[in-house]
Every structure is written in structure tokens, then in C-alpha cells.
Amino acid sequence: MAFPQPPLTGIKVLEFAGLAPGPFAGMMLADAGAEVLRIDRPSSATPPAADLLTRHKSSICVDLKNPSGVALVRELCRSADVLIDPFRPGVLEKLGLGPDTLCTLNPRLIYARMTGFRRDGKYSAMAGHDINYLAVSGVLSMLGRKGQKPTPPINILGDFAGGGAMLVHGILLALIARDKQGQTPTRPDTIQQQETNNISIEPILGKDLSMGGFGTGAILASTPGPTTTTTNISARDGSGGQVVEANMVDGASYLSTYPRFTLKTPVGSCPRGSNLLDSGCPFYDTYETRDGRYMAVGALEPQFYRELIRGLGLGHYSWADTIERHSRECWPEIRRVFEQTFKTKTRAEWEGIFDGTDACCTPVLGYGELEGGRQRGEGGDQRPAVTLRNTPLLAIGQEEQDGKGGGGDASRGQGPGVDGNGYMGSTLNPGEGGEETLKKWLGWAKGVEHSVHQGGLVLVEKEKSRL
């Protein structure tokens, strides 16, 4: 069966092997049709927490301690669209693979860099994990129950939402900018300068510039004096590539824009765990049922609250009135009654009452339940995060191609799925599928253009080699 091409078909991505955010960014691009080639170290042993974010990727091992291994990566970068750098600042520069070098070889390259802390901050040289990035971003201070210490969530906000997803956001913006540059003719009015002294403007061919975390596209150097310069540098240099920098501190902080704003409003001005949306409000919380499971309640609006009260059979209380419920003096009693009431029925019984209503009351499902439901044909299948009707993303699980709609339903993705069905990822062995990718990308054959040295690929040196 012929499938329409996913949106990133033809985009070539080099992903240096890393942890969490880098692989997640690569997987998001691969799910959208990009060809992602992971670069592993020759000595890579499968760690206990192996990278499972490998859908639709291939791998090569490269000996970066060998100059011919570095040369191989440089040659790959000549035809790549995106490079994902997951290392601490300066690591790839020491290997001769920094943006100065690679963006000069390929001015169209999107050089995407992912760090935990800001590259220019006091923590830039320190190691860290999701909890640390949330801590210094201010986000962790808002998470937790009343009277308890800040509670770190599972590593979603920093590593993935504030890290990998934000990096993909930057990559896609850079690809759009590159595409626009290719369509924009060079005109005198694209370069506007008002100057009172000499200014030199240099294209970003490998210059690691950052203003707010992203490449500026130009270096402005001048003698002191008032200067206003607006430059469309892409229209001048004909490249369109740039350096994209993301970090998990700024990413998590950006995600928390609304909660941060509400700290100075009645919605969030009380201490942690005492506000409308942080479990302080009794009609925005979870409640245990008779069988030890949970229901989630989010009946904020008056019409939804009325539906909830009706379903719970609590209309005889004074705070059943939609106005009275906003009195914080009522909240302890509302919570106590809700807790008692939800424990009178099983979760399934409450589902029977609230399913199909606007009470904003739903079961708290575990992934084991969802997977079991998928296996029984009751839903629970994992799907691409977004649906593009004309250019759907790739299928997540192999079962999507079983004739039950995987090929025809854009919401389920398209094309060959992968083993793991969305609930269990699979490891990508170092070197797996890499030779086929090199053949497809560059027409390279093992023993002709590349060979193996100490377990890693290196470029075969030839007399007429460009390197």
C-alpha cells in the first residue's frame, strides 16, 4: 500500500548518542519522517537504562579518537540537515566537530545543541538531572502538596517537555527559516543600516553566538557610538543554516509561563498546595475509590461543578451552590465529603455515572490498563502526538498495520510501525542499520569509502580524497 510522505521526508539528521532529551528529539524527528542516524561510540556497552527512544532510527559506531573517524563525521555533515549535540559545552569543539568547523563545511546545517543548564550561567560546567534543572528554573518550587517539601515529578518536564521537545521546536523553526531564505530574493531593502561609524557584519559560518539561547545569525563589531543595524544575513550568505541552542532550565521555565504569571493573582498566590490548580482546591484533585483506585476531578467551571455534584448526589450541601464553593472556608469540608463519597463506590461504578457527562470526572488509568485495553481491542493504542491529515506521521506500533485502520487513519500514523507497540521501546544496537543508511545517503560501501578501526567506522583514506 502506498502512503503519503511524512512532513520531514528527506531531512537527514545526525544524532550523537546521549540520554533522554537528545534521543527524544531525534525520535520526534524520526516519527515525522526524518532519517535519523545515531552516532555511537565503539565501546558502547548497553547500559542498564538503555536508550529506548529509537523508533525509525539507525546507528553507526564511529572512532572519534581516530582522525579518520572525525573525518567521517565531517563528511556526513556535508549532506546532513540537522546535527544533535547532547554534550556539555565544548566537548565537540575539542574533537574538531564544533559549529565553527561543521557549519563552514555545510552552511545549510542546523547545528542543534542541548544542555541541562544554560550555556552561559553559573551552573554551565556542572552535571545535573531533571530535578536540578527544575529546581533552578523555579518550577520545582511550585510542585507538591500543602505542608510538604517540593515533590519532583517523573522526568517529563525537564528532560522531555522542556528539553527534547523544545529542541525540536527550535530545529523546526530553523528549518522553516532556512526554507524561507531559499525562497527570498536578495533585495536592497532586506539590508537596512543606519550607522555613524564602521561596522563589520560576518555570516554565522560556525560562529557560536547566543542571545536568549539561539544563534543571532551575525556578528556585529563596531567602535563605540550609536548604531542601529537590521540585517537579513541569510539573504546575503545563501546558506540558511544556523546554531540552535536549547537548555532544560529555560525550557521548563518557558513551559511554566502561565503558572508563574498566576503567582501574583488569586489563582496561585497562596503557598504551594493551597491554590486552585495545585491540589489545594477540592474540586481539582484526585480521590480514592472503594476498590483502592482513583478518580480525577477537574470541575472548575460552574456548569461542570453542577454536573459533578449531581453525579455525587451532594446537592443538599450549601456549597453545592456554584458561588459558595469559591469560599476557601468551605474547602476542607468539601474535600472531606468528597473523600467519603468516592469511597462508597468502585472506580468502575463511578465511571458508569460520569462517562459521557460534563462533570470533568475521569478514571486515573495506569499504563498497564491501557496496554491491556489495546490488546483486547478496547483502545489504549499509542498514537503520534499530532495528526496531519495530508502528511501523517509514521506509525508508532507495528500493530497499527494489522488492517484495523493503521494505514487509512491519519491519527494512527502511517507506514511500517515498529516492534514495541508504544508501551515497550526497543534498544538500537550500536551499528544497527548504519551501513544501509550510509549507502542510501552517500552511496558509501564498506571497505571502499569506510572501514572499521577498533570497533568504530573510519573514512578510508584515498589519494584523491577531499579530506
N, C-alpha and C positions, 0 to 999 in steps of 0.2 A: 504494500500500500504506500502511495506517495504522500508525504507530509509536507506542509508548507515550511519554509525555513524559519527557524527561531530568529529573534531580533539581532543577536550578536554573531550570527553565522559569518565565518571568515575572519573574525577577530582572534589573533594569536596572543596567548598570554603565557609568560614565563613566571612561575611561582616558586620562589625559593622556599624550601620546606621549613615550616615553623609550627607554632602552636596556636590553636584556636582562631584568632581574628584573621590571620593571613590565609589559612586554609578555607575558612568560611567565605572570605571574599572571593577566592578562586572558585569555590563551589557555586556561589551565586552566579558568577560569570559563566561557568560551565553549564549550569542549568538553563541559562539563556542562550546557549548555542556556541559560546566561545570555545576555542580549542585551547585547553589548559595543560601545559607541560610542567610538571613539578620537578625541580632540580634538587636531588638528594645528595647527601654525602656518601662516598663509597663505603664508609664504615658504619652506616646507619643500621643499628640493630633495632628491631621492633620494640619500642618502649612499652611499659605496662599500660599506659594510657595512649595507645597508638592513635595516629590521625585517622579518624573515621569519616572526615569530610572530603571524600574522594570521588564523589559521583562524576562520571563522564570525564575523568582526568587520565593522563598517562604520566609516566615518570622516566627520568634518566638519572643515573649516578654520574657525577662529574668530580674529577680530582682537581679541586681548586688550589691544591698545593703545587700542582704542575702547571707551568706557564702555558702548555698546550691545552690544559683543561680550561684555564681562564680564557684562552683564545677561542675555544669552542663556544663558551657562553657569549663572548663578544660577537662572534659570527652569528649566533642565533638571534642576538638583539638587533642585528641589521634588518631582519624581516619581522620582528615582533611588533605588536601594537602596544602591549602593556607588560610591564615588569612589576612584580610584587615583592617588595623588600620588607621582611618582617623583623630585621635585626636591630640591635641597638645602634645609635648614631655612630657612624664611622667604620663599621665593620666591612661593608662592601667597598668603601673607599680604599681601605688597606689592601684589598685584594685586586685593586685596579678595576673595579666594576662599579664605581660611583657614577652619579649623574654627569659629572664633568666629562667622563670618558664615553659612556654609553649614549648620552644624548647628542654627543658630537658625531658618533658613528651613525646614529639614526635620529635625525631631528624630529621625526614624527612619533618617537617613542613617548608613551605615557609612563613615567617613572613614579610608581606609587609606593609610598613609604608609610609603614605602620609602626608606631611606637606606643608604649603604655603611657608614659608621662610626656609632657611637652618637650620638644627637642631643645628648647632654649630655657627651660625652667630649672629650678634648684634641684629637682629630682631626676634630671635628664640622664645622669650616668648611673642611676640606681636600678636594681632589679625590683620587680613588683608583680602583683597579680591583680585580678579583677577587684578584690576587696580594697586594695591600696588605691587603685585609680578612682573608685567610687568615694573613698574616704577623702582624698584631697580635692575632689571635684565639688564636694558639698552634698552630693546625692545621698551618701550613706547616712548622714545626719538626719534625714527625713524618714528613714525606713525602720520600722519597729513598733511594738505595742507600747501603750502608755505605761510609764514607770519602768520600762525595761531598757536595756542598752541597745544601741543601734544594731540591727539584725541584717547581716549580709544575705542577699538573695543568692540563689544559684547563679553561676556566672553567665548571665544573659545580658545584663545592662552594660557592662564594661567591654567584655570580650567580643560580644556579637552585635548587639544593637548599637552601642557607642563606638565599637571598634570596626569589625569587619564590614558591617552594613554601611557605616559612614564612609569607609574607604571606597566601597563600590559606588556610593553616591558621588564621591569626588572623581572616580575613574570615568563614570558615565558623563559627568559634566565636562571633563576634559576631552572625551571622545566627541561630544557634541560641539565643543569649541573648535576642535581640530577639523571637524566636518564643515563647520561654518566658514572657517578660514579658507578651506579649499574651494568654497563657492563664492568668496568675497573678492571682487576685483580690487587691485591696488589703485586707490584714487588719492589725489592730493588732499581731499578733505578728511581722509582717515587719519592723517597725522596733523594734529593741531599743536602748535607750540607758541607759547608766549614766553620769551626769555630775555633776560637782561644781561646774561653772561654766558660763557661757553658751557655746553652740556654735551656729554658723550652718552649715547644710548647703545647698549650692547645686547644682542639677542641672547636668550637663555639657552645656549647650547651647552648644557651641562652645569650652569650656574645654579647652585643650591640656594635659592632665595626663598624667604618665607615671610609673609605678612599675614598674620592670623592663621598660619598653618598651610598656606598654599603658595605656589610659585607665582611671583608677580609678573614674570614674562619679560622684565627688562631690568637693567642696572642703570641707575641714574647717578652720575658722578658730576659734581659741579663745584665751583668755587663759591664761597659764601655769598648770599644775596637772594632776593626774592625770585623764585622760579615757579612757574606753573607749566607742567608738561602732561599732555594726554597723548599716548602713543598706542596705535594699533600695531604692535610689534609683529603679530602673526602675519599680517598682510604684507609685511616687508620682507621677512626672512623665508617665507614659503614653506615653513616646517609644520607648525601646528602642535608639536609635542610640547609637553611641559612636565614639571615635577609636581606631584600631588602628595601632600603630607597630611596624615591624619593621626590623631592620638586619642587614646581612650578617655583621658581626662576631659578634654574639650568635647568629645563625642557624647559622653554621658551627661555633661553639663548642658549641652545643647538639647538633648532629649528631655531634660528636666526643666525646660524653659517655663512651661505653664505652672508646674508645682512651685518653682522658685518665685514666679510672679505672685502666686496666691499667698505667699508668706506674709504679705502686707495687706491682705484682705481678710474678711471674716471667714472665708473658705479654709484658710490654712494658717491663721495667726496664732493658734493655740499650740502648746507643747506637742511634741511628737506623739502620735497615737491618740490624739484628742480631737482631731479635725474631721471634716466631712468625708474626706476620701482616703484616710489612712487608718481605718478601722475604729476611729473614735465614735463614729455615727452608727447607731444600732441598725438602721435600715440600709447600711452599706457595709456588710460584714458576712462572715460565714457562720453556719450553725450546724451543730451535730444532730444527727437523726437517731431514731431508736435503734437502728442496726449499726451504729458507730460510723456511719458515713456522713457526708456533709452536703449542705445546700448553700449556694451563694446568693446573697440578696443585694440588689442594687437599685432599690425603688426610690430614687431621688425625687423625681417629678411627682406632683400631687396626684395625677391620674394613675400613675403606676403604683404609688403608695396605696391608693384606694383599692386597687386590684389585689395587692398583697394582703391587706387587712381582711378583705373579703375571703380570700382563699384560706387564711389562717383562722377565720372565724372569730376575729377580735374586735368587731365593730362596736362593742359595748363600752370600750375604754374611751376616756376623754381624749387621749392622744391619738385616737383613730381619726380625729379631725386633722385635715392636712395642714392647718395653721398651727395647731397646738404641738405638733410633732417637732417643730423647729425650736421649741424651748429646751435648752440643754438640761434644765432641771428634770425633764421627763425622760431623758435618755437612759439613765440607769434602770428605771422601771421598764421601759420598752425593751431593753436588752434582756432583762430577767424574764419577762413574759415570753419573748421570742424564743429564748433558750429552752424554757419549759415546754412551749408549744411544739417546737420542731422535734423534740424528743418523744412526742406521743405517736409518731408515725415513722415508718421506714422511708428511706430515700425514694424508693420506687413508688410508694404511696403519694409522697409529695410531688413527684414528677407527674403522676396521674392527675393531680389537682392543678398544677401550674403549667404544664405543657400546653402550648397554644394560646397562652394568655399574655397580657402586657404587664404582669406583676414583676418582671425582671428578677425572677427567681429560678435558678437553674441548678442542676446537679454538678458537684465537683467531681469530674471524671479523671481517673488515672489513665496513664498511657497503656497499661495492661488491659484495661477495659476497652479502650479504643481499638487496640490491636485485635482483641478478641472479637469485637463487633465487626471489624473489617473482615476477619476470617469467616464470620457467619453471614457475610453479605449485608450487614446492618449499618454500613457506613464506617466512619473511622479511618478511611484511607487518607494517607498523606498526599497533599497536592502542592503544586507550585504556589508560591505566596500570592502571586497576582495572575490574572487571566488576561491575555492578549488574544482577542478573537481572531485576528487575521494572521498573527505570527506567534502562536502559542509557544510557551517554554517547553523544555523536554520533560518527559515523564520521570517521576521520582522512583517509582517501583515497577518491577518487571510485570507484576500482576495487572498493571494498567493496560497491557496489551493482550488481555485474555478474551477480547471480543465483547467486553461489557461496557464499552464506551471510551476506552483509553485513547483510541485513535481519532474518534469523532467529537469528543467533548473537550473543548479547549481548556476548561477548568481543570482537567485531569492531566494536562500535558500531552506531549506527542512523541512519537519516535520510540526507539527501543529504550525501555526502562532499565534499571539496574537491580541486581540482587539486593535484598535487604528490606524491600517494601516500605521504606520510610521510617521503620521503627528500629532497625538494626543496621548501622552502617557497615561498610566493609573496608578492610585495610587495602592500601595500594602498595604492593611490594616495590621497593626501590628498583627501578629499571623496567617495571612492567609497562608494556605498550610503547616504550620510548623509541625503540628502533623504527617502529611503524610511523610514529609521529615525525621523526627526522626525515624519513623517506618522503612523507607527504609534504612536509613544509619546504624542504630544501633539495629533495632528490638524493639525499646522502645515503650511502651504503656502508655497512660495517666493513672495515678492512680497506676501504677506499678513501672515504673522507674522514672517518673516525675509527679509533681503535680503543682498546682498554688498557689502562695503566693503573695498577694497584686497586683494581675494582672500580675505577671511575673512567668515564669516557674522556678522551682527549682528541684533539684535532690531529689528523695525520699531516705531518709537515711535508710540503711539496715545494719543489723548486720555484714553481710559478704561483705559490700561494700568495694571497693578498695580505696575509697576516705575518 
